[in-house]
Amino acid sequence: MDSTPNFTPHFLLLLLSLLIVSIPLTSSQSNATTTNPPPSPPSDSDLCNGVFVSYTHTKGSKIPPNDTTNQPYRFESVITVLNHGRDELKSWRVFVKFAHREILVSASNAVLSDGSSLPLSVENGTVFAGYPSSDLKSAIQTAGDVTQMQARVELVGTQFGVSPPNVPLPKNISLATDGWKCPKPTQKGKNVLQVCCTPDPNYDNTDIIDNKYLPRQDGDLTIMYDVVRSYSSNYMAQVTMENHSPLGRLDNWKLSFDWMRDEFIYTMKGAYPSIVDSSHCVDGPQAKYYQDLDFSNVLSCARRPTIIDLPPTKYNDSTFGLIPFCCRNGTILPLSMDPSKSSSAFQMQVYKMPPDLNISALSPPQNWRINGTLNPDYKCGPPVRVSPSQFADPSGLPSNKTAFASWQVVCNITQPKDASPRCCVSFSAYFNDSIVPCKTCACGCSNNKAARTCSATAPSLLLPQQALLVPFENRTELTLAWAYLKHRPVPNPMPCGDNCGVSINWHLATDYRGGWTARVTVFNWGETDFVDWFTAIQMKNAAPGFEKAYSFNATTLGINGENNTIFMEGLPGLNYLVGERDGENPLKNPRIPGKQQSVLSFTKKLTPGINVPGGDGFPRKVFFNGEECSLPTILPMRSSQHRIHISALLLVLPVLALLLLRA
């Protein structure tokens, strides 16, 4: 009899189920019954419904020289700008308030918005502008593509006094783009400063959102960079400078900028490089790529060329001229003076380099700067893409031709730190026979104290009327004689001169019941002649009473809502202020300055209660060709001994005349 057990299918199935139940649970099975870990909290940037800006210090190290009191350190940092808003962020700019005397050496994906080149001291803070990409799209537009929503700027520079492991964080960071508000930033850990900026509800940004381009901005001077023709390897650009300041002007303007992608200038019309040189191309990648190009015809291969205007004789030249508003010797006048001369333009043919060899690959130069002789200083922002400019059709048809692409650069008049004026003012009055001269070193003095034989800190000495026409170096005997006559002490060493190329004397001539008069004299002590010169006088209370100027063309101007400025220029035929010239006998007589003079009359009907001799009859600001001049810190004093002073002056006039002839 067979003893093998008979396992029916039902029995086998029951046995298998018992075995499965008896198998111990694995660790993965046991964990399945536990609670899942909580999700990580969202980052600070994810909680920002605006633009998130952060500054992260990544690395720092000590660098030579060794200095226990002023040790320099290298720093490396990253600025991140992330658009978490609903709309595209146009032309982003970020302000960083550095706090440790930083010197910025390099910055990726950005330029300085004031047009400065690196390296640069940024201890007072600076504004970064995106380059080459200046716009940040939103998550809605890109389905959350961070590469199109974010800009990352890597900084390298030098700071002083903060040794590792301490971190030299800035005092403040904020979004500097118009239409945004930023709270005080917060510090995250030791090395991060961050802030979430939100749209300003009071700012009208409909033009930015609805249009493809940013609206054009106002400024003292605007520069348009218009690409009027474009090819795969080169393009033709027209540069137009327009003056919008009522008191700003430029003489012999010089325009400079930085090429960022190895471009070079092949030809120009309406202007010219100050230095024609193609050596940088011959020695660089340009000659290797354009092997069939004759580089002897290239005008400029400089990374930062300087452009100058052409003389009027080149206006009708078929090679160099025939550009509207060109060829004016670099003169750009205010609109209030002559609208037809308030702009300047030129064209240039620009060659590009790989990888920008297609018709739409266009990149304007950066770091624009413009200046002139005896003119205001300008700070220029980065180029901003705007709607294409329109020009009259050259064929003469009644239609406009649109530029291929346009960028706008906005420049505003600024006063650089520690900059000296280039003109000064002296005061005099009918009730005092002394002139209050220009201040000592009004336009600067030599920094070489060892070679200086005069005092840069001693106040200037009062002068007799005759001294106004005498150069400073020939005034010593007159000044000493006048101080002796007036019983005034003379410092040793004597004060230095004003060192100004242009000086203006404001003389209060009369004051009577119904009005008063003043005499303005403009002196040119330099060798440069000024064509189409102008001067502007800002009064505190007296400007509404201005009637006329007898030898100048004068009118009142309203600036910033205040009608307190008298604008004066030479009459037709008298608009030329010549430079200093030799006297009749150069061996005996001092040089004679160029001079223009006029009397101004005022009425008191519109200015009741005005105190003419007490200060209202003297200007509070004076400008020459747009440059603000240095003013004295004191006014002529009314003296009860006025008649005695005049009598004494009459007695001493022969002595002063003799001294003048001997000078």
Buried (B, 14 or more C-beta within 10 A) or exposed (E): EEEEEEEEEEEEEEEEEEEEEEEEEEEEEEEEEEEEEEEEEEEBBEEBEBBBBBBBBEEBEEEEEEEEEEBBBBBBBBBBBBBBBEBBBBBBBBBBBBBBBBBBBEBEBBBBBBBBBBEBBBBEBBBBBBBEEBBBBBBEBBEEEEEBBBBEBBBBBBBBEBEBEEBBBBEBBBBBBBBBBBEEBEEEEEBBBBBBBBBEEEEEBEEBEEEEBBBBEEBBBBBBBBBBBBEEBBBBBBBBBBBBBBBBBBBBBBBBBBBBEBBBBBBBBBBBBBEBBBEBBBEBEBBEBBEEBEBEEBBBBBBEBBBBBBEEEBBEBEEBBBBEBBBBBBBBBBBBBEEEBBBBBBBBBBBBBEEBEEEEBBBBBBBBBBBBBBBBBBBBBBBBBBBBBEBEEEEEEEEEBEBBBBBBBBBBBEEEEEEBBBBBBBBBBBBBBBBBBBBBBBBBBEEEEEEEEBBBEBBBBBBBBBBBBBBBEBBEBBBBBBBEBBEEEEEEEBBBBBBBBBBBBBBBBBBEEEBBBBBBBBBBBBEBEBEBBBBBBBBBBBBBBBEEBEBBBBBBBEBEEEEBBBBBBBEEEBBEBBBBEEEEEEEEBBBBBBBBBBBBBBBBEEBEEBEBBEEBBBBEBBBBBBBBBBBBEEBBEEEEEEEEBEEBBEEBEEEBEEBBEEB
